[in-house]
């Protein structure tokens, strides 16, 4: 019984880590996208 519980816990931990990784990737992408759109806006304002 203890071994089964341990295996479940391991799988759960792996899933949690994968979720954290996906979340941080999404946050990084949103930051990058924000920088990109800010740069595009600045360029549009500076364009003659």
N, CA, C and O of each residue as an XYZ file, in Angstrom:
192
protein
N       0.833     -1.203      0.000
C       0.000      0.000      0.000
C       0.871      1.258      0.000
O       0.589      2.224     -0.708
N       1.935      1.226      0.808
C       2.793      2.405      0.896
C       3.460      2.697     -0.449
O       3.606      3.853     -0.845
N       3.864      1.620     -1.151
C       4.517      1.803     -2.438
C       3.590      2.439     -3.457
O       4.008      3.284     -4.248
N       2.331      2.030     -3.435
C       1.354      2.574     -4.373
C       1.163      4.068     -4.115
O       1.108      4.873     -5.044
N       1.064      4.417     -2.838
C       0.866      5.818     -2.473
C       2.058      6.653     -2.931
O       1.898      7.767     -3.431
N       3.255      6.098     -2.751
C       4.457      6.824     -3.143
C       4.465      7.080     -4.649
O       4.821      8.167     -5.104
N       4.066      6.060     -5.414
C       4.056      6.201     -6.864
C       3.065      7.289     -7.286
O       3.340      8.082     -8.187
N       1.908      7.310     -6.617
C       0.904      8.326     -6.928
C       1.446      9.723     -6.621
O       1.262     10.663     -7.395
N       2.118      9.834     -5.475
C       2.667     11.122     -5.063
C       3.706     11.603     -6.071
O       3.768     12.788     -6.398
N       4.519     10.667     -6.558
C       5.540     11.008     -7.537
C       4.898     11.541     -8.814
O       5.335     12.548     -9.372
N       3.857     10.851     -9.264
C       3.175     11.258    -10.487
C       2.544     12.631    -10.301
O       2.587     13.473    -11.198
N       1.957     12.850     -9.124
C       1.319     14.126     -8.829
C       2.346     15.259     -8.833
O       2.092     16.338     -9.368
N       3.513     14.997     -8.227
C       4.578     15.996     -8.185
C       5.044     16.349     -9.591
O       5.258     17.519     -9.908
N       5.199     15.324    -10.436
C       5.626     15.556    -11.809
C       4.609     16.417    -12.545
O       4.982     17.336    -13.274
N       3.331     16.125    -12.356
C       2.275     16.904    -13.004
C       2.304     18.350    -12.518
O       2.130     19.279    -13.307
N       2.523     18.535    -11.223
C       2.573     19.883    -10.665
C       3.750     20.662    -11.245
O       3.618     21.843    -11.565
N       4.895     20.005    -11.380
C       6.068     20.667    -11.951
C       5.814     21.052    -13.400
O       6.195     22.141    -13.831
N       5.171     20.166    -14.155
C       4.864     20.454    -15.551
C       3.938     21.661    -15.653
O       4.101     22.506    -16.533
N       2.964     21.736    -14.744
C       2.029     22.861    -14.738
C       2.768     24.155    -14.422
O       2.535     25.178    -15.066
N       3.658     24.114    -13.434
C       4.435     25.299    -13.082
C       5.272     25.766    -14.257
O       5.364     26.965    -14.522
N       5.885     24.822    -14.964
C       6.718     25.161    -16.108
C       5.879     25.825    -17.187
O       6.281     26.843    -17.751
N       4.721     25.258    -17.476
C       3.843     25.820    -18.500
C       3.400     27.221    -18.107
O       3.338     28.116    -18.950
N       3.091     27.413    -16.825
C       2.636     28.718    -16.351
C       3.735     29.756    -16.498
O       3.471     30.875    -16.940
N       4.967     29.403    -16.134
C       6.053     30.368    -16.235
C       6.377     30.657    -17.694
O       6.733     31.785    -18.034
N       6.257     29.643    -18.571
C       6.476     29.889    -19.990
C       5.439     30.877    -20.511
O       5.770     31.777    -21.283
N       4.193     30.714    -20.093
C       3.137     31.609    -20.547
C       3.409     33.027    -20.058
O       3.218     33.990    -20.801
N       3.856     33.157    -18.808
C       4.162     34.472    -18.258
C       5.297     35.125    -19.038
O       5.237     36.315    -19.346
N       6.337     34.346    -19.359
C       7.455     34.880    -20.130
C       6.988     35.319    -21.504
O       7.393     36.372    -21.996
N       6.129     34.507    -22.130
C       5.631     34.842    -23.456
C       4.831     36.135    -23.402
O       4.975     36.981    -24.284
N       3.985     36.306    -22.378
C       3.182     37.515    -22.262
C       4.072     38.740    -22.064
O       3.804     39.801    -22.627
N       5.135     38.595    -21.263
C       6.079     39.698    -21.064
C       6.732     40.074    -22.386
O       6.838     41.251    -22.730
N       7.168     39.056    -23.118
C       7.837     39.265    -24.397
C       6.888     39.930    -25.384
O       7.282     40.841    -26.112
N       5.638     39.475    -25.409
C       4.635     40.031    -26.316
C       4.370     41.488    -25.965
O       4.196     42.325    -26.851
N       4.338     41.790    -24.665
C       4.115     43.162    -24.204
C       5.256     44.063    -24.668
O       5.022     45.170    -25.152
N       6.490     43.582    -24.519
C       7.649     44.352    -24.983
C       7.558     44.608    -26.478
O       7.827     45.711    -26.955
N       7.172     43.569    -27.206
C       7.086     43.669    -28.656
C       6.044     44.706    -29.064
O       6.311     45.543    -29.926
N       4.865     44.660    -28.456
C       3.819     45.601    -28.833
C       4.163     47.018    -28.377
O       3.815     47.983    -29.057
N       4.841     47.157    -27.236
C       5.295     48.480    -26.804
C       6.285     49.050    -27.808
O       6.216     50.229    -28.156
N       7.205     48.212    -28.272
C       8.197     48.654    -29.247
C       7.517     49.061    -30.550
O       7.876     50.072    -31.153
N       6.543     48.280    -30.978
C       5.822     48.593    -32.211
C       5.075     49.915    -32.069
O       5.041     50.713    -33.005
N       4.481     50.147    -30.909
C       3.747     51.386    -30.668
C       4.705     52.575    -30.687
O       4.407     53.611    -31.281
N       5.849     52.420    -30.039
C       6.842     53.492    -30.003
C       7.323     53.809    -31.413
O       7.485     54.975    -31.773
N       7.549     52.775    -32.204
C       8.022     52.965    -33.568
C       6.960     53.685    -34.397
O       7.292     54.536    -35.223
N       5.701     53.353    -34.187
C       4.611     53.997    -34.918
C       4.546     55.480    -34.559
O       4.280     56.320    -35.418
N       4.789     55.795    -33.293
C       4.765     57.190    -32.861
C       5.943     57.966    -33.442
O       5.819     59.146    -33.768
N       7.089     57.292    -33.570
C       8.284     57.960    -34.074
C       8.309     58.041    -35.595
O       9.040     58.849    -36.168
N       7.511     57.206    -36.244
C       7.530     57.179    -37.711
C       7.067     58.526    -38.265
O       6.106     59.112    -37.766
N       7.749     59.010    -39.287
C       7.398     60.305    -39.882
C       6.051     60.262    -40.613
O       5.616     61.273    -41.166
